[in-house]
Amino acid sequence: MTSRRRRSVLVAGTAAGALLMVVGSATVASADLRYYTTSDVRLNVRSGPGTSYNITRTLPGSSKVVIYCQMPGTTVTGTYGTTNIWDNISNGEFVSDAYVNTGSDGYVASRCA
C-alpha cells in the first residue's frame, strides 16, 4: 500500500491560541514562523525541488516567504550563491534557496519528508 502526500494546508487552533499549520508532512506552530526575503528579481515558484518542475506562479522581487522545510534538488546559481537547496514555501510550492536571503549557505529549516 502506498501513502499519498497531503495536498492541502491544514490550520488548527490550539488551547493557547496559536495556530498549527501542516504543509506536506511538516507541522509548524504560527509562533515559530520566520519570514525570509527573496532577492529583488521575479522568482519562479515550482511544483517541486528543481527546474524541471512546472512553474505554479511567480513572486515579485523582495517578497516575504516562510520556509516550512527544505530539500535537495537541482543546483541553481542565483543572487545568494550556488546551491541545490530548495525551500518549501507552501504546500507543493518550492523556490531555489539561491534567491532567498536566509543568512546561511546551509539548511535553515528541517528537511522535507
C-alpha positions in Angstrom: 0.0 0.0 0.0 1.4 3.4 -0.9 0.8 6.5 1.0 -0.4 9.8 -0.5 1.1 13.1 0.4 -1.4 15.6 2.0 -2.3 18.2 -0.7 -4.0 20.8 1.4 -2.8 23.1 4.2 -4.5 22.3 7.5 -4.8 25.1 10.0 -6.0 24.2 13.5 -6.3 26.3 16.7 -4.8 25.2 20.0 -5.7 26.0 23.5 -3.0 28.6 23.8 -4.5 30.4 20.7 -1.5 29.7 18.4 -2.1 28.2 15.0 -0.6 24.9 13.8 -0.1 24.5 10.1 0.5 21.3 8.3 2.3 21.7 4.9 3.0 18.4 3.3 4.2 16.4 6.3 5.7 19.3 8.2 3.8 20.8 11.2 4.7 24.3 12.2 3.3 26.5 15.0 2.5 30.0 13.9 4.7 31.5 16.7 7.6 29.6 15.1 7.2 31.1 11.6 10.2 33.0 10.4 9.9 35.2 7.3 12.7 35.5 4.7 13.1 38.0 1.9 13.6 36.9 -1.7 16.1 38.7 -4.0 14.9 41.8 -5.9 14.1 39.8 -9.1 10.9 38.0 -10.1 11.1 34.4 -8.7 9.6 31.3 -10.2 7.7 29.1 -7.8 7.8 25.5 -8.8 5.7 22.4 -8.0 8.8 20.5 -6.9 12.5 21.0 -5.9 14.0 21.6 -9.3 14.0 23.5 -12.6 12.3 20.6 -14.4 9.1 21.0 -12.3 6.2 23.2 -13.5 6.1 26.9 -12.6 3.0 27.4 -10.4 3.3 31.1 -10.0 5.9 34.0 -9.9 6.8 36.1 -6.9 7.6 39.7 -7.3 11.1 40.8 -6.2 11.7 41.3 -2.4 8.8 39.1 -1.4 8.5 37.7 2.1 8.3 33.9 2.3 8.1 31.4 5.1 10.3 28.3 4.7 8.4 25.3 6.1 11.0 22.7 5.1 13.9 22.3 2.7 15.2 19.6 0.5 17.9 19.0 -2.1 17.1 19.3 -5.8 18.5 20.9 -9.0 21.6 23.0 -8.4 20.9 26.7 -9.2 23.1 29.8 -9.2 21.3 32.9 -8.1 21.6 36.2 -6.2 22.8 34.5 -3.0 25.2 31.9 -4.5 25.0 28.4 -5.9 23.1 25.7 -4.1 21.0 22.6 -4.5 18.7 23.5 -1.6 15.0 24.2 -2.4 12.7 25.9 0.1 9.1 24.7 0.5 7.1 27.9 0.9 3.7 26.4 0.7 2.1 23.0 0.1 3.6 21.8 -3.2 5.4 25.1 -3.9 9.2 25.4 -3.9 11.8 28.1 -4.7 15.5 27.8 -5.0 17.4 28.9 -1.9 19.8 30.7 -4.2 17.2 33.5 -4.4 16.2 33.6 -0.7 18.2 35.6 1.9 18.5 33.2 4.7 21.8 34.4 6.0 23.2 30.8 5.6 24.8 28.6 2.9 23.1 25.6 4.5 19.8 24.4 5.8 17.8 26.8 8.0 14.7 24.6 8.3 14.1 20.9 8.7 14.3 18.6 5.7 11.0 17.9 3.9 9.8 14.3 4.3 
